[in-house]
Amino acid sequence: MRVLTVEDEKRMAGLLKKGLEEENHSVTLAHDGPAGLEMAEFYEFDAVVLDIMLPGIDGF
């Protein structure tokens, strides 16, 4: 499964990525709202893990 993870806290993003990859998922990270939105618009993902308090654009 291809998963987009949008999380601005680097440590949390790393933990999420590690855990998802251990379950054999392909993970793409974005560290702010605009980058996450751009990736979601241009690439295909099966799931998105989205922080709601992001710099630039929130996750609501």
C-alpha positions in Angstrom: 0.0 0.0 0.0 1.3 3.5 -0.9 0.9 5.8 2.1 1.4 9.6 2.2 2.3 10.8 5.7 2.0 14.5 6.3 3.6 15.3 9.7 5.7 18.4 10.6 7.3 16.9 13.7 10.4 15.1 12.3 10.6 12.5 15.1 6.9 11.5 14.8 7.2 11.4 11.0 10.1 9.0 11.4 8.3 6.8 13.8 5.2 6.6 11.6 7.4 5.9 8.5 9.3 3.1 10.3 6.1 1.5 11.6 4.4 1.5 8.3 7.4 0.2 6.4 7.7 -2.6 8.9 4.2 -3.6 7.8 5.5 -3.5 4.1 3.9 -0.2 3.1 5.6 2.3 0.8 5.7 5.6 2.7 6.2 9.1 1.3 6.7 11.9 3.8 5.7 15.6 3.6 6.6 18.0 6.4 4.1 20.8 5.9 0.6 21.4 4.5 1.5 22.8 1.1 4.0 20.0 0.3 1.5 17.4 1.4 -1.2 18.9 -0.8 1.1 19.0 -3.8 2.0 15.4 -3.4 -1.6 14.4 -3.0 -2.6 16.2 -6.2 0.2 14.8 -8.4 0.7 11.3 -7.1 -1.6 8.4 -6.3 -1.8 7.1 -2.8 -3.9 4.4 -1.2 -4.0 6.1 2.2 -3.0 9.4 3.9 -1.9 9.9 7.5 -2.6 13.6 8.0 -1.6 15.8 11.0 -4.3 18.4 11.6 -1.9 21.1 13.0 0.5 21.7 10.1 2.5 24.8 9.0 1.1 26.5 5.9 -2.2 24.7 5.6 -3.8 22.8 8.4 -5.1 19.2 8.0 -8.9 20.1 8.3 
